[in-house]
Amino acid sequence: MVQATLSREAAPSPASNVDTTVETFRFMLLARVLDEKMANLYRAGKIHGGVFLGRGQEALSASLGVSLRKGDVFAPLVRDTAGRLAFGEPILDCVRTYLGSVLGPMRGRDGNVHRGRPSAGILPMISHLGAMISVVNGALFAKRAAGVQDAVGATCLGDGGMSTGAFHEALNQAAVERLPLVLVVANNQYAYSTPNRHQFACTSLLDRARGYGVAGQAVDGTDLTACLNALRSAVVAARAGQGPQLVVASLLRLCGHGEHDDASYITPEIKKSAVGRDCIAVAEAQLLQADLATRPALAGLRAECVAAVEQAVATVQREPAPDPFAEQWQALSAAHLLDTTQES
Amino acid sequence: MSITYLEAIREAQARALAEDPRVFIYGEDVGQFGGAFKATKNLAAEFPGRVKDAPISEDAIVGFAVGAAIEGMRPIVEMQFADFSTVAINQIVNQAGTLFWRTQTPCPIVVRMPCGGTSGSGPFHSQNMEAIYSHYPGLVVVTPATVEDAYSMLIEAVALNDPVIFCEHKLLYYHLKAEKLPTEALPIGKARIAREGRDMTIVTYSAMIHEALAAADELEPEGWRVEVVDLRSVKPLDTDTVMASVARTGRLLCVGESWPWGGVTAEVIARVTSEGFALLDAPPQRLNSKDTPVPYHPSLWAAHRPTGHSIAAAARRVLRQ
């Protein structure tokens, strides 16, 4: 089954950089196709709420996902479809959450990118930026307390999220506890509509690594090979006990903040600059040049991804929506402690 | 031998640490120093590695606890002062409070909040946060008024699979004493009749219980027998016990140390009037603190919050109607 071959569970462990590069590209492409399908469904009025794409960030996100392994903790952010898939999140989880299927992990209680499976190590993001970092820290502390020495926790942020107090508190906390945290920042030049120059005044966001006493590296987020090298080395270093690792990638969001946003504020100059390259096109060129793929093979891969996504959407479109009358309106696990009034 | 409210909180934590390896304590100065109020005195030495000093980062402290809880641990967070929990409110209400409903993953954390006014503490070391946290879904909010409840409710809070906001009143820390720790207790969610009466009901919680009991003493020579209901937990609110009391007395005064707009006293009166209007012989009344920040000077502070005398005065107005 196509879907199985694209999931992390079934993927062979990377025997070499060659295999990893091709495998990572598959997740990038699958994410791009899946995101585009969600955008199409949004435009067709089939999705409640927003749709948020990872367009332009797939190389970075997928490189992180393939660098992690089962037993690690991953708290993805808004534009991490690729990283989620690479970490093992089924396509169905994404589609079910966007379409509000009661069979999805969030069962219609939360939507779009706010999905996860804590028991599988995927923590569901809340909307407040920076808030997941300390949660990953706590999960890593618990693993260490339980005697698990080699688990890594990764989470993602943007240039805007780095302005939150939660980010500063949590990165400092991870440094103090010397936790195996990998914090991946996609500097995509805009936080919604706000350009970098209104977001921070330091020369480089990477300066903040030194400020907190953690390792940091910069990477060209449009370059798959560079991203894979950076993320693999960061995860290896964290796993080896070298403390938190900050990776700051330069790239451009090749879409609006969400599909409701035409992104007219993104200037033509920045689109034409080096950060404006499409990482999928860059990766394809790299694969062809290194003789890791042929054009027909790439076309075949895309067709495979389209088929997998279409199959998932067709499945979910037949699934039931949540039923408000059957819903358990219960925010506590302890049913006897629910507060009841006459109105409830 | 006697034990204070504060010592009971320390003993409850010591017992939780001893009985359950999943429990740990995390907060500012809780380690070797033993906490700003010494609620974790000697625990770091008794339980190495399980009583952790945190950086001054309330948001990250609670986020850390949530992450550890997801992995199966049972963290107890000490907010140095309840007032500082406003810095952590995002993690409390949006992370801890939503986790179970969103994912069916339990979030067994306890956030201890040293709350309430003490003389000379001022606007930022005196606040009562129970109404704020009760407003949000997904949290249990308890407000122990006695040494016994401080102990037994903390033990129970650690055992629950849901986030518990544990509002411990600083004014009770040193002065409130019991002969010994309890061996049995009412569960969280049940209110208690702190004093029986027949003429009116005063519903309150936390340190105001003791002010209400003083008011009841003051009114007794005047011939009034006042019933005092200790809510114990404000969420869930034990409406049944409140209604049963009002059914006996026909008159209701709700007292709280927090600010008047909304809050626990408003909630109790809303429930009694909407569900038990016919039980009332007089309009129910509320008495809260004044609607200003908590003042520093003792003479202002004493007038800012309800006291035995002001509660007795409010009670007389209810009784005369």
Interface residues (C-beta under 8 A of the other chain):
Chain A: V73 P105 M106 R109 D110 H114 G116 R117 P118 S119 L123 P124 I126 S127 H128 A131 M132 I133 S134 V135 V136 N137 G138 A139 L140 F141 A142 K143 A145 A146 G165 A166 E169 A170 N172 Q173 V176 Q330 A331 L332 S333 A334 H336 L337 L338 D339 T340 T341 Q342
Chain B: F24 G49 A54 P55 S57 E58 D59 A60 I61 V62 G63 F64 A65 V66 G67 A68 A69 I70 E71 G72 M73 P75 V87 N90 Q91 N94 Q95 G97 T98 L99 F100 W101 R102 T103 Q104 T105 P106 P137 G138 V140 L160 N161 D162 I188 G189 K235 P236 L237 T239 R271 S274 E275
